[in-house]
Amino acid sequence: MPSLSGVIAAAATPVRDDLSIDLDHLVEHCRWLLGDGGCDGVNLLGTTGEATSFPVEQRIAAMRAIAKAGLPLDRFMVGTGAAALDDACRLTAEVKSLGFAGALLLPPFYYKGLDADGVVGYVEALIGKVGANGLKLYLYHFPANSGVPYTPEIVARLRNAHPEQVLGLKDSSGDLDYSAGLARDLPGFAVFPSAEASLGRAAELGFAGCISATANVTGPYAQIAWSGSEETARKEALDNAVDIRAIVARFPLVASIKTALALLTGRGGWARTMPPLTALSAKQKAELGDALSTSALGKVAELMR
């Protein structure tokens, strides 16, 4: 059964001047997310973490740094998507061997127009090469970026054929009908939409929580919205989280989140992105800072300093 639920941050990855992962800072950020940051879990090395822009060796080094730091690996889902099957297998095998809660797997994303047999065959080839015993997979549906969807047919085929391995799905399509359909039709399958707003309907639609990029900064509010005992407080917290997300999303999302972290922590290096992504311009940074200063984010800033 899946061990992950609740508010999961798609963690941003701090980058050094030489464009390598700042492992110490990454560990520090993940520790904060799981503490004062309000998150139940962390999606390490996903889209927000710019994973596909880093070589396999750096991604494995990041996993090992998290494991060595003694952080609770049962609260981490790690992105292992790669264009080459063997790279995805190496990454997924490392997730399995280190004992993380699961690997988040993109479909093969270079060749477009793949039919269901092609996508299912790719995932089943990975299961065969990595080994089914102890393997925990979450599918990553993000057709806007990957160009290849995990259609409901594909998800059902994989779940039904491998119920002990294919545990859930992150839906970054923004289509709640898609997410709700999977949660309804596949009992016990953990479905995570990608925005905090979905938390308001999580109980109704059967979601396991959300995996959100903006939970890097909205986590304390998202947690109240998810688990708070008082309805008025839950609604206010959800409104705050949704408002902050809307501000951050005015600009390219990954760069905007990293700039928000730079503004909140006073660590300018946070704003650095991996090519081909680019940092926000000075004008954009100023506009983002001005907008966030009028939001509820001030209380989160106090927790980050």
C-alpha positions in Angstrom: 0.0 0.0 0.0 1.2 3.6 -0.6 2.8 5.3 2.3 2.6 8.8 0.9 -0.4 11.1 1.4 -1.2 14.6 2.2 0.7 17.8 1.2 3.8 16.9 -0.9 6.2 19.6 -2.1 7.7 19.2 -5.5 11.0 20.4 -4.2 13.1 23.0 -6.0 16.8 22.1 -6.5 19.4 24.6 -5.4 22.2 25.0 -8.0 25.8 26.1 -7.6 27.7 28.5 -9.8 29.1 25.5 -11.7 25.6 24.2 -12.4 26.0 21.3 -10.1 23.4 20.4 -7.4 24.1 22.1 -4.1 23.6 18.9 -2.0 24.0 20.5 1.4 21.4 23.2 0.6 19.1 20.6 -0.9 19.2 18.5 2.3 18.6 21.6 4.3 15.6 22.6 2.2 14.0 19.1 2.3 14.5 19.0 6.1 12.7 22.4 6.3 9.9 21.2 4.1 9.2 18.2 6.3 9.3 20.4 9.4 8.3 24.0 9.6 7.5 23.9 5.9 4.3 22.0 6.7 4.7 19.1 4.2 3.9 15.5 4.7 6.3 14.5 2.0 8.7 15.6 -0.7 8.8 14.9 -4.4 12.6 15.0 -5.0 13.9 15.6 -8.5 10.7 16.2 -10.3 9.9 18.9 -12.9 10.2 21.7 -10.3 13.5 20.1 -9.3 14.7 20.4 -12.9 15.6 16.7 -12.8 15.8 16.0 -16.5 18.4 18.8 -16.8 20.8 17.0 -14.6 23.0 13.9 -15.5 22.1 10.6 -14.0 25.2 10.7 -11.7 24.1 14.0 -10.1 20.6 12.8 -9.6 21.9 9.6 -7.9 24.3 11.8 -5.8 21.3 13.9 -4.6 19.4 10.7 -3.6 22.3 9.5 -1.6 22.8 12.8 0.1 19.2 12.7 1.3 19.6 9.2 2.5 22.9 9.9 4.2 21.4 12.9 6.0 19.0 10.6 7.9 15.8 12.2 6.5 12.8 9.9 6.6 12.9 8.2 3.2 9.4 6.9 3.5 8.3 10.5 3.0 10.1 10.9 -0.3 8.9 10.2 -3.8 11.8 10.6 -6.3 11.6 11.5 -10.0 13.3 8.9 -12.2 12.0 9.8 -15.7 14.5 9.8 -18.5 14.4 9.5 -22.3 16.6 6.4 -22.3 15.2 3.3 -20.7 18.5 2.3 -19.1 18.8 5.7 -17.4 15.3 5.5 -16.0 16.2 2.0 -14.8 19.4 3.1 -13.1 17.6 5.9 -11.3 14.6 3.7 -10.3 16.9 1.0 -9.1 18.7 3.5 -6.8 15.4 4.7 -5.4 14.5 1.1 -4.7 17.8 0.1 -3.1 18.0 3.2 -0.9 14.5 2.6 0.4 12.6 5.7 -0.7 8.8 5.5 -0.7 8.6 5.4 -4.5 9.8 6.4 -7.9 7.9 9.0 -9.9 8.1 7.8 -13.5 7.5 9.9 -16.6 6.5 8.1 -19.8 9.1 7.9 -22.5 9.0 11.5 -23.7 10.9 11.9 -26.9 8.8 10.0 -29.4 5.3 11.4 -29.7 2.2 9.7 -30.8 2.9 6.5 -29.0 0.1 4.0 -28.6 -0.9 2.4 -25.4 1.1 -0.7 -26.1 4.3 1.3 -26.5 3.9 3.2 -23.2 2.8 0.0 -21.3 5.7 -1.9 -22.8 8.2 0.8 -21.7 7.0 0.7 -18.1 6.8 -3.1 -18.1 10.4 -3.3 -19.5 11.5 -1.1 -16.6 9.8 -3.3 -14.0 11.4 -6.3 -15.6 14.9 -4.8 -15.6 14.7 -3.2 -12.1 12.9 -6.2 -10.5 9.3 -6.2 -9.2 10.2 -7.3 -5.7 10.0 -4.2 -3.5 9.5 -1.8 -6.4 7.1 1.1 -5.8 6.1 3.2 -8.8 4.0 6.3 -9.2 3.2 7.4 -12.8 3.8 11.0 -13.7 1.1 12.4 -16.0 2.3 15.7 -17.5 1.4 15.7 -21.2 2.0 19.5 -21.6 5.7 18.8 -21.0 6.2 15.1 -21.9 3.9 15.1 -24.9 3.0 11.6 -24.0 0.0 11.0 -21.7 -0.7 8.2 -19.3 -4.2 7.7 -20.6 -6.8 6.1 -18.3 -6.5 3.0 -20.4 -2.7 2.8 -19.9 -3.0 3.5 -16.1 -5.7 0.8 -15.7 -3.6 -1.7 -17.6 -0.5 -1.0 -15.6 -2.3 -0.9 -12.2 -4.3 -4.1 -12.9 -1.2 -6.0 -14.2 1.1 -4.8 -11.4 -1.0 -3.8 -8.3 1.9 -4.3 -5.9 4.3 -2.0 -8.0 2.1 0.7 -9.6 0.8 2.5 -6.5 -0.4 5.9 -7.7 -0.1 8.8 -10.1 0.8 12.5 -10.0 -1.5 14.5 -12.4 0.1 17.7 -13.6 -2.5 18.2 -16.4 -4.8 20.3 -14.3 -7.7 18.2 -15.3 -9.6 17.3 -12.1 -12.0 15.1 -14.1 -9.1 13.0 -15.2 -7.8 12.7 -11.6 -11.2 12.0 -10.1 -11.9 9.4 -12.7 -8.8 7.4 -11.8 -9.5 7.7 -8.1 -13.0 6.5 -8.6 -12.2 3.6 -11.0 -9.1 2.3 -9.3 -9.8 1.7 -5.6 -6.7 2.0 -3.5 -4.8 3.8 -6.2 -3.2 7.1 -4.8 -4.0 10.0 -7.1 -2.3 13.4 -6.5 -3.4 16.5 -8.4 -0.7 19.2 -8.7 -2.3 22.3 -7.2 -3.3 23.2 -3.7 -6.9 24.1 -4.8 -7.6 20.4 -5.2 -7.2 19.9 -1.4 -10.6 21.5 -1.0 -12.2 18.6 -2.8 -9.8 15.8 -1.8 -12.2 14.0 0.5 -15.1 14.3 -2.0 -13.1 13.1 -5.0 -10.9 10.5 -3.3 -7.5 12.2 -3.7 -4.5 11.1 -1.7 -3.4 14.7 -1.3 -1.6 17.0 -3.7 2.0 17.2 -5.1 2.6 20.9 -5.7 5.5 23.0 -6.9 4.2 26.0 -4.9 4.1 23.9 -1.7 7.8 24.9 -1.5 6.3 28.1 0.0 2.6 27.4 0.7 3.2 24.2 2.7 2.1 25.6 6.1 -1.2 26.8 4.7 -1.7 23.8 2.5 -1.3 21.6 5.6 -4.0 23.4 7.5 -6.3 23.0 4.5 -5.5 19.3 4.3 -5.6 18.3 8.0 -7.0 21.2 10.0 -9.8 20.4 12.4 -11.8 23.6 12.0 -13.7 24.3 8.8 -13.2 28.1 8.8 -9.5 27.8 9.4 -9.2 25.2 6.6 -11.0 27.5 4.2 -8.9 30.5 5.1 -5.7 28.5 4.8 -6.7 27.1 1.4 -7.6 30.6 0.2 -4.1 31.8 1.3 -2.4 28.9 -0.5 -4.4 29.4 -3.7 -3.7 33.2 -3.6 0.1 32.6 -3.2 0.1 30.1 -6.0 -1.7 32.5 -8.3 0.9 35.2 -7.7 3.9 32.8 -8.3 2.3 31.4 -11.4 2.2 34.8 -13.1 5.8 34.1 -14.2 7.5 30.9 -15.5 6.8 28.6 -12.6 10.2 27.0 -11.8 12.1 30.3 -12.0 9.3 32.0 -10.0 9.4 29.5 -7.2 13.1 29.7 -7.0 13.0 33.5 -6.9 10.3 33.4 -4.2 12.7 31.1 -2.1 15.5 33.6 -2.7 13.3 36.5 -1.5 12.0 34.6 1.5 15.4 33.2 2.7 17.7 36.0 1.6 19.8 33.5 -0.3 20.3 34.9 -3.7 21.6 31.6 -5.1 18.2 30.1 -4.9 17.2 32.1 -8.0 19.7 30.2 -10.2 18.2 27.8 -12.7 19.6 25.1 -14.9 19.8 25.7 -18.6 17.6 25.8 -20.7 15.5 27.5 -18.0 16.3 31.1 -17.3 16.0 33.1 -14.1 13.4 35.9 -13.8 14.4 39.3 -15.0 15.0 42.1 -12.5 11.7 43.6 -13.4 9.9 40.2 -12.9 11.7 39.7 -9.6 10.6 43.1 -8.4 7.0 42.5 -9.5 6.9 39.1 -7.8 8.4 40.5 -4.6 5.8 43.3 -4.5 2.9 40.9 -5.1 4.1 38.4 -2.5 4.6 41.2 0.1 0.9 41.8 0.1 0.0 38.1 0.5 -0.1 35.8 3.5 3.5 34.7 2.7 5.0 36.9 5.3 4.3 34.4 8.1 6.0 31.7 6.1 9.0 34.0 5.6 9.3 34.2 9.4 9.6 30.4 9.5 12.3 30.3 6.8 14.8 32.7 8.4 
